[in-house]
Amino acid sequence: MYFFISKEYIPKKRFGQNFLYDRKIINQIMNVIFPRSRELFIEIGPGFGSLTKPMCNIVEQLIVVELDKDLLHFLKQNNFYNKLQIFLQDINTFNFKKIFKEKKILLRIFGNLPYNISVKFLLYSIQFSEYFFDLNIMLQKEVSKRLLASIGSKEYGRLSIILQCYYDIFFCFEILPKSFFPIPKVKSHFIRIKPKVFPLYPINQCDHLRLITWLAFQKRRKMIRNSLSSIFTENMLINLGINPCLRAENLSVYQYCKLAYFFNKYL
């Protein structure tokens, strides 16, 4: 049932390392991803290769991005090593566009995202979303709930709005802490993310959306006529068909995009 994890290696807290080793979960993930031999995959944090190995049994080449150079020693001991193109760097500095231009094929991303980088990576990924076919990732349940949150819920916030503007996000299944080593204190979700064919707001103007959502949710219990008063007058909100008495969590993704469009064009 379990994938081999070396006893020689001590997981590093600064990297937020929790290695998946439950074969049942590994099989579930592979069934969701459903890889084909000529597709181009990039794995975030291969660790000891629990997903790398079954993926290499199918694909011709696999790109892996790993920050911890000490883990490369264990990857080299596997017979799939010659299929790997390894980048030893932070995924939040990785140039996905360059890979797409070289390979001329949409990228499929997968991996286990540590809590300390998951939000940062998801926001970073937006600028490259046109080069992705999909992203299949494990992340902390609480982050997943924020990604999937709907208008009016307590989890609905900036992350929900910004990510849903550019991606369609699908919950696949929950993963219990016992499937990892060391055992984390929280549950995880496996989710699938597909870039929208037509994003709700231009990617190159995402900063406007970030600013407006930051102002709104910085004072989320206030009415937006107050929290957004530094940008929009009450009459502007009314003319845009937005009730100025609403609070931040009561505006839809579309309404936030509408505000961002107006801000970009007229203010």
C-alpha positions as MATLAB code, in Angstrom:
seq = 'MYFFISKEYIPKKRFGQNFLYDRKIINQIMNVIFPRSRELFIEIGPGFGSLTKPMCNIVEQLIVVELDKDLLHFLKQNNFYNKLQIFLQDINTFNFKKIFKEKKILLRIFGNLPYNISVKFLLYSIQFSEYFFDLNIMLQKEVSKRLLASIGSKEYGRLSIILQCYYDIFFCFEILPKSFFPIPKVKSHFIRIKPKVFPLYPINQCDHLRLITWLAFQKRRKMIRNSLSSIFTENMLINLGINPCLRAENLSVYQYCKLAYFFNKYL';
ca = [
       0.000    0.000    0.000;
       2.842    2.409    0.702;
       5.568    3.933   -1.449;
       9.154    3.768   -0.192;
      10.411    6.793    1.784;
      14.103    6.821    2.690;
      14.921    6.734    6.408;
      18.223    8.461    5.609;
      16.506   11.719    4.783;
      15.204   14.174    7.384;
      12.317   16.295    6.025;
      13.015   20.029    6.118;
      10.414   22.160    7.872;
      11.488   25.281    5.981;
      10.350   23.634    2.747;
       7.072   22.426    4.264;
       7.880   18.861    3.201;
       5.238   16.158    3.627;
       5.850   13.267    1.240;
       2.949   11.330   -0.229;
       3.494    7.579    0.094;
       0.030    5.972    0.009;
      -0.219    3.902   -3.201;
      -4.007    3.999   -3.148;
      -3.937    7.809   -3.278;
      -1.143    7.733   -5.867;
      -3.333    5.541   -8.080;
      -6.313    7.852   -7.579;
      -4.220   10.830   -8.640;
      -2.936    9.065  -11.732;
      -6.517    8.156  -12.679;
      -7.561   11.807  -12.445;
      -4.567   13.078  -14.423;
      -4.861   10.261  -16.985;
      -1.516   10.992  -18.691;
      -0.725   10.129  -22.298;
       2.751    9.345  -23.570;
       3.391   12.443  -25.663;
       1.938   15.020  -23.320;
       4.317   17.412  -21.579;
       4.193   17.285  -17.785;
       5.938   19.442  -15.194;
       6.037   18.083  -11.651;
       6.354   20.459   -8.731;
       8.490   18.901   -5.976;
       9.038   15.256   -7.001;
      10.324   14.318   -3.533;
      11.186   10.618   -3.547;
       9.310   10.069   -6.799;
       5.971    8.672   -5.599;
       4.206   10.328   -8.550;
       7.323   10.677  -10.694;
       7.745    6.918  -11.096;
       4.243    6.028  -12.351;
       4.281    9.109  -14.574;
       7.613    8.061  -16.128;
       6.119    4.636  -16.862;
       3.856    6.426  -19.339;
       5.456    9.636  -20.636;
       8.544    9.995  -22.789;
      10.023   12.841  -20.756;
       9.164   14.562  -17.490;
      10.250   17.992  -16.291;
      10.636   18.231  -12.515;
      11.194   21.356  -10.447;
      12.757   20.721   -7.037;
      14.113   23.248   -4.552;
      15.861   20.756   -2.257;
      19.088   19.564   -3.904;
      19.481   16.801   -1.293;
      16.538   14.935   -2.833;
      18.271   14.600   -6.198;
      20.477   11.862   -4.740;
      17.408    9.658   -4.212;
      15.945   10.406   -7.637;
      19.231    9.355   -9.265;
      18.878    5.889   -7.734;
      15.752    5.164   -9.791;
      15.657    3.662  -13.272;
      13.388    6.482  -14.470;
      16.075    9.124  -13.825;
      17.142    9.281  -17.487;
      13.649   10.483  -18.414;
      13.890   13.512  -16.146;
      14.781   17.066  -17.055;
      15.555   18.593  -13.664;
      15.383   22.239  -12.654;
      16.792   22.939   -9.204;
      14.920   26.104   -8.311;
      11.935   27.676   -6.593;
       8.761   27.010   -8.592;
       7.809   30.655   -8.047;
      10.733   31.708  -10.253;
      10.150   29.084  -12.952;
       9.636   30.348  -16.519;
       6.770   28.240  -17.890;
       6.582   30.426  -20.997;
      10.125   29.501  -21.980;
       9.327   25.777  -21.739;
       6.185   26.233  -23.815;
       8.106   28.138  -26.503;
      10.766   25.399  -26.629;
       8.396   22.413  -26.660;
       5.461   24.013  -28.501;
       2.870   22.067  -26.538;
       0.529   23.031  -23.694;
       1.910   22.185  -20.267;
       0.293   19.870  -17.739;
       1.307   20.713  -14.173;
       1.038   18.389  -11.185;
       2.442   18.018   -7.692;
       2.044   18.383   -3.956;
       2.108   22.061   -2.981;
       3.372   22.844    0.542;
       1.148   25.291    2.417;
       3.936   27.873    2.598;
       4.054   28.255   -1.202;
       0.606   27.217   -2.442;
      -1.125   30.614   -2.468;
       1.946   32.375   -3.819;
       2.321   29.823   -6.602;
      -1.329   29.920   -7.646;
      -1.202   33.702   -7.973;
       2.175   33.485   -9.758;
       0.780   30.921  -12.192;
      -1.853   33.281  -13.599;
       0.635   35.096  -15.824;
       1.441   31.755  -17.511;
      -2.086   30.325  -17.645;
      -2.353   30.592  -21.435;
       0.468   28.008  -21.680;
      -1.252   25.453  -19.424;
      -3.571   22.639  -20.379;
      -4.314   21.969  -16.695;
      -2.929   21.915  -13.161;
      -3.484   18.863  -10.946;
      -2.371   19.614   -7.423;
      -2.564   18.595   -3.783;
      -2.839   21.388   -1.287;
      -4.115   22.105    2.194;
      -7.871   21.686    2.569;
      -8.317   25.232    3.883;
      -6.673   26.703    0.782;
      -8.751   24.480   -1.490;
     -11.950   25.666    0.194;
     -10.942   29.263   -0.489;
     -10.311   28.474   -4.151;
     -13.680   26.761   -4.527;
     -15.692   29.196   -2.390;
     -18.866   30.751   -3.720;
     -20.182   34.254   -3.172;
     -21.410   34.954    0.346;
     -19.562   32.103    2.068;
     -17.039   32.707    4.847;
     -14.214   31.259    2.709;
     -15.008   33.568   -0.219;
     -12.310   36.198   -0.590;
      -9.544   37.648   -2.727;
      -8.058   34.261   -3.621;
     -11.469   32.916   -4.702;
     -12.157   35.923   -6.918;
      -8.759   36.287   -8.562;
      -8.297   32.575   -9.286;
     -11.877   32.047  -10.483;
     -11.425   34.944  -12.872;
      -8.821   32.949  -14.814;
      -9.436   29.302  -13.913;
     -12.206   26.737  -13.627;
     -11.490   24.795  -10.431;
     -12.726   21.291   -9.634;
     -12.566   19.355   -6.365;
     -11.488   15.735   -6.914;
     -11.065   14.080   -3.512;
      -9.808   14.509    0.045;
      -6.519   13.067    1.300;
      -6.094   12.181    4.976;
      -2.924   13.151    6.889;
      -1.876    9.482    7.320;
      -1.108    9.300    3.582;
       1.939   11.527    4.103;
       5.244   11.389    5.934;
       5.742   13.202    8.180;
       2.044   13.263    9.043;
       0.702   16.827    8.658;
      -1.779   18.341   11.080;
      -4.283   19.123    8.352;
      -6.215   17.317    5.636;
      -5.417   17.870    1.979;
      -7.486   18.148   -1.181;
      -6.601   17.064   -4.673;
      -7.977   19.554   -7.182;
      -7.924   20.015  -10.944;
      -7.592   23.483  -12.436;
      -8.341   24.372  -16.049;
      -7.513   27.795  -17.535;
     -10.589   29.537  -18.864;
     -10.687   29.789  -22.652;
     -11.850   33.379  -22.208;
     -10.601   34.871  -18.900;
     -13.054   37.227  -17.235;
     -10.410   39.954  -17.005;
      -7.177   40.560  -18.973;
      -4.192   38.782  -17.430;
      -1.864   41.712  -18.056;
      -4.155   43.965  -16.011;
      -4.567   41.623  -13.053;
      -2.985   44.218  -10.730;
      -6.192   46.275  -10.948;
      -8.238   43.317   -9.775;
      -5.763   42.651   -6.970;
      -5.957   46.262   -5.791;
      -9.749   46.427   -5.765;
     -10.171   43.095   -3.971;
      -7.472   44.067   -1.457;
      -9.286   47.306   -0.602;
     -12.641   45.549   -0.371;
     -11.535   42.656    1.829;
      -9.174   44.686    3.983;
     -12.376   45.976    5.573;
     -14.693   43.146    4.614;
     -17.375   43.935    7.193;
     -17.801   47.459    5.854;
     -20.103   48.374    2.989;
     -18.223   48.763   -0.269;
     -19.225   52.410   -0.513;
     -16.837   52.851    2.415;
     -14.149   50.224    1.744;
     -13.809   51.284   -1.916;
     -14.354   55.001   -1.344;
     -10.740   55.845   -2.220;
     -11.453   54.711   -5.820;
     -15.207   54.739   -6.456;
     -17.904   57.212   -5.473;
     -21.288   55.883   -4.441;
     -22.768   57.158   -7.712;
     -20.152   55.299   -9.731;
     -21.098   52.048   -8.021;
     -24.793   52.683   -8.641;
     -24.159   53.504  -12.321;
     -22.287   50.194  -12.639;
     -25.339   48.397  -11.296;
     -23.649   47.529   -8.004;
     -25.411   48.109   -4.706;
     -23.074   50.337   -2.630;
     -24.514   48.863    0.570;
     -23.159   45.385   -0.175;
     -20.160   44.000    1.681;
     -17.051   42.549    0.021;
     -18.207   38.916    0.182;
     -21.535   39.785   -1.502;
     -20.032   40.868   -4.823;
     -19.603   38.225   -7.518;
     -16.426   37.551   -9.478;
     -18.100   39.171  -12.482;
     -18.884   42.332  -10.472;
     -15.276   42.637   -9.306;
     -14.141   42.304  -12.912;
     -16.654   45.004  -13.873;
     -15.127   47.318  -11.273;
     -11.625   46.550  -12.536;
     -12.635   47.284  -16.145;
     -14.106   50.643  -15.110;
     -11.050   51.489  -13.007;
      -8.701   50.679  -15.913;
     -10.679   52.635  -18.488;
     -11.811   55.754  -16.637;
      -9.819   56.257  -13.429;
];
